[in-house]
Amino acid sequence: MKNQRETEITEPAAPERRNSRLRKTLAWVAVALVLAGILALGYRPRAARARKLAASNQAERHALPAVTVVPVKEAPAETELELPGNVQALTETALFARADGYIKRRLVDIGDRVKTGQLLAEIESPELDQQIHEAQASLQRARSSLRQAEASFSQAQANLGLAEVTARRWLRLAARGVLSEQDGDEKRAALEARKADAAAAEAAVQGARENVTANEATVQRLLELRSFRQVRAPFAGVITARNIDVGSLVSAGSSSSLRELFRLAQTHTLRVFVNVPQSEVAGIKPGMPCSVGVEEYRDEKFQGRVTRTANALETSSRTLLTEVQVVNRNGALLPGMYATVRFKIRRASPPLLIPSAAFRNTEEGPMVAVLKEDSSVHLQPVRLGRDYGAQMEVIDGLRPGQKLITNWTDEIREGTHVKSVAAAKPAAPRAGGQVK
């Protein structure tokens, strides 16, 4: 009974287990089909993209490199040359003392503008006054000696006249036999002695006169030296240095060991010295106009003119020293300033201009990539001139109108065929925005 009941219970459970396994199998199959469908849907666009990319890469491998070309242009005949310069006064001099002594008065200081002949300082020199008194006394003694010599000369001339008369009389009497020949010879000898005395007196007068002249010159020199106690301006200008004050001891002279009293500069016209490079020397001529600018007055240009050149290049820098004069009407420019001088030079044979991006420095020197008429590349060596930043001058190696490649890459070599494209134009700025 028990076995029969168990058999009745287990018989209906077998079909249920089979159905359960079938449902699980069907569920797994359904999941697999769904996953297969999802994979199939994702694979198709990826495969299409891969095929398109491969085709594009293959087309790119067979396509010509695209390059941007620009034509070679001739530089303008008139170019602007900008060079640094040093501003100096037209005339500048150091004033030294011409007399020894102490500064009695100082009437000017640095920055003061003075006129020609204006009194700058006074020197007190008591030793010089004493020398003048001594020289004047010596002059008086010399004049007294001259008067004595003149009196002696007058007396010698009178004695000579008397001796001449006496000698004539005695010689006549001796000739008649009244007197002996000895007496006549004595009077003749006395006459010769009086002549010698007169000549000596005349020489003494001449010496006394020369002594007076020398003493007069000494007095005049000391009087002129006394006038140098007043230090005056030799020309109109501005005092740029003052090295003395009241009571300072000064000595006459202008050696390096002596102290200068003042330094005076003439600033109504200034000189600007510039060094012109050898390549631009041919365009610089005396008389040509130019403009002078300084950093402190950016909006103001001072008109100048080339006055002279050194007519010889400095061997160390191969530059020509050039002087430019500029009128300093408002006094804005000061000696010692750093200035920029701009020349407008007209060239008889202007060089060619190329973009700076169009050349490369190679082992063989500067090179450019020239696009030939058959769209092939030729690497051309060139000789460069001035560098303007975005552009370069070419002195030799190119012709006007030739096309140069500006985006020169490593794949561009001699003989490479390329495809030229137009250069991209810069975007115009939008109102209220920036160029992107």
Secondary structure, 3 states (H helix, E strand, C coil): CHHHHHHHHHCCHHHHHHHHHHHHHHHHHHHHHHHHHHHHHHHHHHHHHHHHHHHHHHHHHHCCCEEEEEECEECCCEEEEEEEEEEEEEEEEEECCCCCEEEEEECCCCCCEECCCCEEEEEECHHHHHHHHHHHHHHHHHHHHHHHHHHHHHHHHHHHHHHHHHHHHHHHHHHHCCCCHHHHHHHHHHHHHHHHHHHHHHHHHHHHHHHHHHHHHHHHHHHHHHHCCEEECCCCEEEEEECCCCCCEECCCCCCCCCCCEEEEEEEEEEEEEEEEHHHHHHCCCCCEEEEECHHHCCCCEEEEEEEEEEEEECCCCEEEEEEEEECCCCCCCCCCEEEEEEEEECCCCCEEEEHHHEEEECCEEEEEEECCCCEEEEEECEEEEECCCEEEEEECCCCCCEEECCCCCCCCCCCECEEECCCCCCCCCCCCCCC
